[in-house]
Amino acid sequence: MTTQAEKAQTLAQLHAAPEILRVVNVWDAVSARTIAALPETRAIATAGHAIAAAFGYPDGEIPLDITLDMVGRIVEAVGDLPVTTDLDDGYGDAGETARRAIGKGVVGANVEDRLRPLDEAVASVEAIVAAGAAEGVPFVLNARTDAFVRAGKRPLDESIADAIERGRAYLAAGADLVFVPGILNADITRRLVEGIGERKVSVIGLPGALAAGEYEALGVARISYGPMPQRVALTALQDVAADLYRDGVIPASTRALN
């Protein structure tokens, strides 16, 4: 049995490796087991948006207790694979939220800054890192900056500069990576990696974004997919339902994954 501390070390090593870490986000135990069964899977990441949707909540509004209960089920479902989770903005007490997540078996997390004042955001990073140390787990924090997704109409150069300033501050406070969600082209990505650090930037795969291999060549450490895998699954569900309403049949290629 791999210990929780060993899982955290494995996750950190995966981020530092030359090959980009690809994590296909999950939202419940069966989606987690389905992804964990693939030989390519090295780690499991939850999607906060997808878990919230599964329980009927808008993104960012699901109660922490519900999230943590599901995260614990996901950890149990995937055995020795390291699990990193989405903790939204830390639920008002990022350190305590991280401590509770560690109690569920996770070894890393994303936490959003929502463009709060930099000193407040840095304090949250420090509290999360301290919680991991207190629990004896080298917690892998993928500190998220919303420099692009909450940029409004400000010039692109300002958003890039803001992401770099925040990213450097979060790394200095103990974060392992800086998550910069948004549709990032090659030029933006190159500037972020140059400003924040090689193998220190984490991105999201969205329609219109680069492929994982392209991000890897630019020095990105990790790519995740947020709610996109759930949307793909729901699209397939709705499409097959529409076909069944037209007097279709369940496709013979359907696999017994549950």
N, C-alpha and C positions, 0 to 999 in steps of 0.2 A: 504494500500500500504506500503510495507516494504521499508524503506529508504536505501540509498546506504551504509551509515555507519552501519546500522543494518545488511545488507547482509555481509559486511566485518567481522563483529563480529561473525556472524554465521559460516562463512568459517573458521575463526580462531578456533572456538570452535570444529568444525568437525575435524580439525587437531589434537587437543589436546585430543580428546576422545579416550578411550581404543580401540574402533573398528577402524580398518584401513579405511580411506576414499578412496573409489573406484570412480574414475572419468573416464567415457568413453568418449574419446575426440571426438569433433564434428568439422565441417568445414564450415557449412552454416546454414541457418535458418531452413530448413526442417530436416536436421540431428539433430539439436539442439532440435526442437520440438519433434522429435521421441524419443530421449533419455529422455527428460524432462517428457514425458507422463508416464514413468515407475515409479511405486510407490517407488522403491528402490533408485531413483535418489535424491541425497542431494545437489549436486552442479554440475555445468557445467564447463568443461575445453575445450578450443579450442586447436587444433593442428596446429602449424605454418606450418609444412611440408604439412599437408593435405590441408590447405587453399591455400598455394602456388601452390600445384598441381592442385587444382580446377581452378585456373586462368592461368595455363600453365607455371608457374615459377619453377625453381629448388628450393629446400629447402634453405632458408636463403637469397633469392634474390628477393622476392616480395617487391614492394614498400610499405612503411609504410601506406600511404593514403589508399591503397586498403585493406590492412589488417584491419585497423581501421574501415573502412566502413562496412566490413563484420562482425567484432566484434560487432559493434553497432546493426546490424540487428539480431545477435544472442541474444544479451541482450534483445532486444524487444520481441523476439520470446519465451523466457522462463519465463517471468513474474517475480515472486519474488525469483526465485532461484539465488544464488550467481554465478557469472561468473568470472572465472580466465582465463587469456589469455596468449598465447605464444608471447613474444615480441622479439624473437631472441636474438641478443646481445645488444639490446637497441638502435640500429640505430644511433650510434655516440653521442647521448645525452640521456642517460638513464632516467634522471630526467624529461626532457621535454617529452620524449616518454611516460613515465608513466602518466604524467599530462594529456596528450591527451587521453590516454586510459581510465583514470578515467572519463574524459569528455564524453566518450561513455557509461559509466555505469558499467565498470568492477570494481571488488573489489580486484583483485589479479593478479599476473603474474609470469611467469618463465622468467628469463633473464640469458643468457649464459655468462660464463666468457671467453670461448674459450682459456683458460689458459693464459690470459694476465697476466702481472706482478701483484702480489698480491695487491700492493697498488692501482693500477688502478682499479682492480676489486672491492676492498672494497669501493673506492670512488664512483663507480657506484651504489653499494648497498645503500650507504648513500644518494645519490642524489634521488634514488627512494623512500626511506623512507621519506625523507624531502618533496618530491612532494605530497605524500599522506597526510602528516600532514598539508601542506599548503592548500590542497583542503578539509580538514575536513573529510577525509576517512582513517581509520586505515588499510591502504593497506597491503594485505597479500602477501609478497614476498617469492616465492619459488626459492631461489637463486640457480642457476644451476652451478655446476662445471663439466667441461669436463675432469676431472682427469683420467677417464677411456677411454672415446671415442676418446680422442686425445692423448692417452698415447704413441702411437707408439710402440717401442720395449723395453721400459724401464721395469724393473722388477716390478712385481705385488706389492710387498711391498712398493715400492716408490710411486706407484699410490695411494695406500691406505693411506699412510702417507700424501701425497699431498692433497687428498680429505678431510682428517680430519683437516689439518691445514687451508685450505681454508674455510671449513665448519664452523669451530669455529670462524674464522675472520668475516664471513658473518653474523653469528648470533650475534656477538658482535656489528656489525654495524647496527643491526636492522632488519635483515631478520627473517622471521618466521620459515622457513624450509630450508633444503639444499637438492637440487635435484641432485642425483648422477646417471645419466643414464648409462646403460650397463647391461650385463647379469650377475647379482650378485648372487652367490651361498650363501648357508647358512653361511659359514665361513666368507666370505667377508662382508656380511651384518651384521653379529654379530660384527665384528671389527669396522665397520663404526658406528653402533649404540652406541657401547661402547665409541668410540672416539668423536662423534659429540653430541650424546644425545638421550635419549629415547623420542620417538614421535617427533623427529626433522629431521628425514631422509625421503626423498621422492624417490621412485623408479619408474621404467618403466616396464610394463609387456610386455615381448617379447617372441617369441618362444625360449624355452630352459631356461627361467627364472623360478623362483619359483611361486607358486600360491599365490594369495592375502592372503589367510589365513595363509600360512607359513610365509610370510613377517610380517603379523600382530603379530604372536607369537614371532617374533624376535624384536618387538618394533618399527617397521616402521610406520610412520604416514599416508602415502598416497601412492597410486599406480595409475598411469595413463598409457595410452596405446598409446600415440603418434599417428602416422599415421596408426597403425594397424587396427582400426575399418574401416577406409576408404578403406584399402586394402581388408579387408573381404567383404565390400560392392561391390567393383569393381570386385573382384573375382566372386561374385554371379552374377553380371551383365554380365560379359564375359561368364560365364558358361551357363546362360539362353539364351544369344544370340546365342551361339554355338548350343544349343538344338533347338532353333527356326530355325536356318539355316538347321538343319537336319529334318525339318518338324515337330518339336515339338509344344507344346501348352503352354500357360502361366499356371503355376501350380495353381490348385484350392485353394491351401493354401495361395495364395498371399493376403496380407492385404492392405487395402486402407489407407496408412499412409501419403499420400500427397493429 
